[in-house]
Amino acid sequence: MKKKKHLLRQLFLSYLLIIVVSLSAVGYFAVHSFERFYLKQCSDDLSSKAHLLRLQFADALSRPTNDSIDRLCKSLQDPFGTRVTLIVSGGKVAGDSHGVIDQMENHANRTEIGAALAGGVGKAVRYSRTLNHKMMYVAIPLYQDQRIIGAIRTALPITAIDRYIRTTQIQIALGGMLVALLAGVISLIFSRRIALPIEALKTLAGQFAGGDFSRRLPKTAFEEINELIASLHDMARQLERHIDQIVQQRNERDAIFSSMTEGVIAVDHRARIISINQTAAAFFNCMPRDLKSQTVHAALRNPDLNRMVDAALASSDAMERDLMLFEYGERILNARSSALRDGQQRQIGMLLVLNDVTHLRRLERMREDFAANVSHEIKTPLTAIKGFVETLQSAMVEDPEEAQRFLAIIEKHVNRLSAIITDLLKLAQIEKSGKNGALCLELRSLTDTVESAIEFCREKAQNKGISLDSDCQVVFASIDASLMEQVCVNLLDNAINYSPENSRVNVRLKTVKDQAVLHVIDQGIGIPARHLPRLFERFYRVDKSRSRKMGGTGLGLAIVKHIIQAHHGNIQVNSQAGKGATFTITLPAGNRATATIRH
């Protein structure tokens, strides 16, 4: 991973590098310029001295003696240490101001001597083993009669120049370091002045990214940074306004989604969930936050829904169908799909709207069953009546007793039709009164009403050898006494009809937490669990043939349910096949003292 670089460090190091490189370059060229200058001056001085000595050596060579030239050279020594050497043709040293000529080697191979003997000016810098110093040599040709007869070489130690140059180098280096240090401090100050506002801008941008738009930065000394700060402040205000709008829109959308009774699911073209509201998630016993980005198939696991989603994504046409859920009892969802499009009207997925139509479908089924049952219940006696009437009309019955029997059967079916119609009218009247609140309820003794119903049914129970046992506390409730008595009679009659001979029916009445609770318990044939949810529907029969033989209209329990609902109560049944049944009625209990005052 590439290491992060800090702006302050980069600016400071860049400035410092520029300063150091600049000072080093200036120092290098200054030292070398001084060196070249001093070496040139030294060279020019040596050349001038050589030219001044040319005439003296020319005279000495015209009348040479064994040591006259060497003595002349020795006499030319000066306090500055200038060395004078005379070399004749062939490179032999004829005289030297500082050395012993007999011990000196041939100089023909020396660079400066070779150049002078060739007619030029020779220059060289090298270490002298004779003087043990670094020397600068300058040699010029010596002429006689237009002929080069030798060379005059002047030399000077340059050790002092080297020392001076080294001293100058040290001084320049120290001065450069001082200047670099001062410049570094200044560059650090300016780097901080540039970097700190930028660091503040970075921190400000981070706070803006985190949603805090309240902070503002002061102006700096840099106009460009001030413009950048102003731009960031404008951006913060715009972002805050846009984010507030987006949050408001999201909250409104979430409020609408969460308040909808319909379930809404939005999926992309890969069937992944984009959005789902609480209602839709509750249908499948899930939480919306757990379903985001999952596919419908993996998250909801409903085969009917999966097939519909696949079909809807494969086509842009709207679809509608019912889905069945069995996880927590049978539920029916009506699902409608439509294409989900973006701002450019491109299809990006599908929108699914779910409605819980369980109650609606159940009502539709009840309506269909009711129509069929009413038709059947009415058609059966009508068919019998029509048949017997036609028989009587055809005068095929000559025996008066047989005719009376036919008429008795006709009367029985007419009475049955009358009972069905009466119960239907009564049921309609109870429903209407319950909805309009027109039922006349008075605070009365529920115990007396129950005991009255028991006495009404006792003879029928005794005929079957069934014992009616009651355990009734004194309970008061707001009731319509006649309707509540009918409820008790219907439940007792139902219990007696479906109980075997020599069995027992128990009636219990008590108060539980301000509620009047009535239990009617039999030891009859019981009711299978699959019939319990529909037991209180009109004309619904567990055993149709057995019910008709007992003379019921199929409306008794429906009438009981609607009377109890009109009394703001509730009725439940618990039963198992072969183990009897328990009907439980719950009503709001009243106050005995209040009842006494009203009576």
Sequence and secondary structure as in RCSB ss.txt:
>XXXX:A:sequence
MKKKKHLLRQLFLSYLLIIVVSLSAVGYFAVHSFERFYLKQCSDDLSSKAHLLRLQFADALSRPTNDSIDRLCKS
LQDPFGTRVTLIVSGGKVAGDSHGVIDQMENHANRTEIGAALAGGVGKAVRYSRTLNHKMMYVAIPLYQDQRIIG
AIRTALPITAIDRYIRTTQIQIALGGMLVALLAGVISLIFSRRIALPIEALKTLAGQFAGGDFSRRLPKTAFEEI
NELIASLHDMARQLERHIDQIVQQRNERDAIFSSMTEGVIAVDHRARIISINQTAAAFFNCMPRDLKSQTVHAAL
RNPDLNRMVDAALASSDAMERDLMLFEYGERILNARSSALRDGQQRQIGMLLVLNDVTHLRRLERMREDFAANVS
HEIKTPLTAIKGFVETLQSAMVEDPEEAQRFLAIIEKHVNRLSAIITDLLKLAQIEKSGKNGALCLELRSLTDTV
ESAIEFCREKAQNKGISLDSDCQVVFASIDASLMEQVCVNLLDNAINYSPENSRVNVRLKTVKDQAVLHVIDQGI
GIPARHLPRLFERFYRVDKSRSRKMGGTGLGLAIVKHIIQAHHGNIQVNSQAGKGATFTITLPAGNRATATIRH
>XXXX:A:secstr
      HHHHHHHHHHHHHHHHHHHHHHHHHHHHHHHHHHHHHHHHHHHHHHHHHHHHHHHHS  TTHHHHHHHH
T  TT  EEEEEETTS EEEESSS GGG    TTSHHHHHHHTTS EEEEEEETTTTEEEEEEEEEEEETTEEEE
EEEEEEE HHHHHHHHHHHHHHHHHHHHHHHHHHHHHHHHHHHHHHHHHHHHHHHHHHHTT         S HHH
HHHHHHHHHHHHHHHHHHHHHHHHHHHHHHHHHH SSEEEEEETTSBEEEE HHHHHHTT  GGGTTTSBHHHHH
  HHHHHHHHHHHH  S EEEEEEE TTS EEEEEEEEEEE TT  EEEEEEEEEE HHHHHHHHHHHHHHHHHH
HHHHHHHHHHHHHHHHHHTT    HHHHHHHHHHHHHHHHHHHHHHHHHHHHHHHHHHHHHT    EEEEHHHHH
HHHHHHHHHHHHHTT EEEEEE   EEEE HHHHHHHHHHHHHHHHHTS TT EEEEEEEEETTEEEEEEE  SS
   GGGGGGTTSTT  SSHHHHHHTT  S HHHHHHHHHHHTT EEEEEE TTS EEEEEEEEB  HHHHHHH 
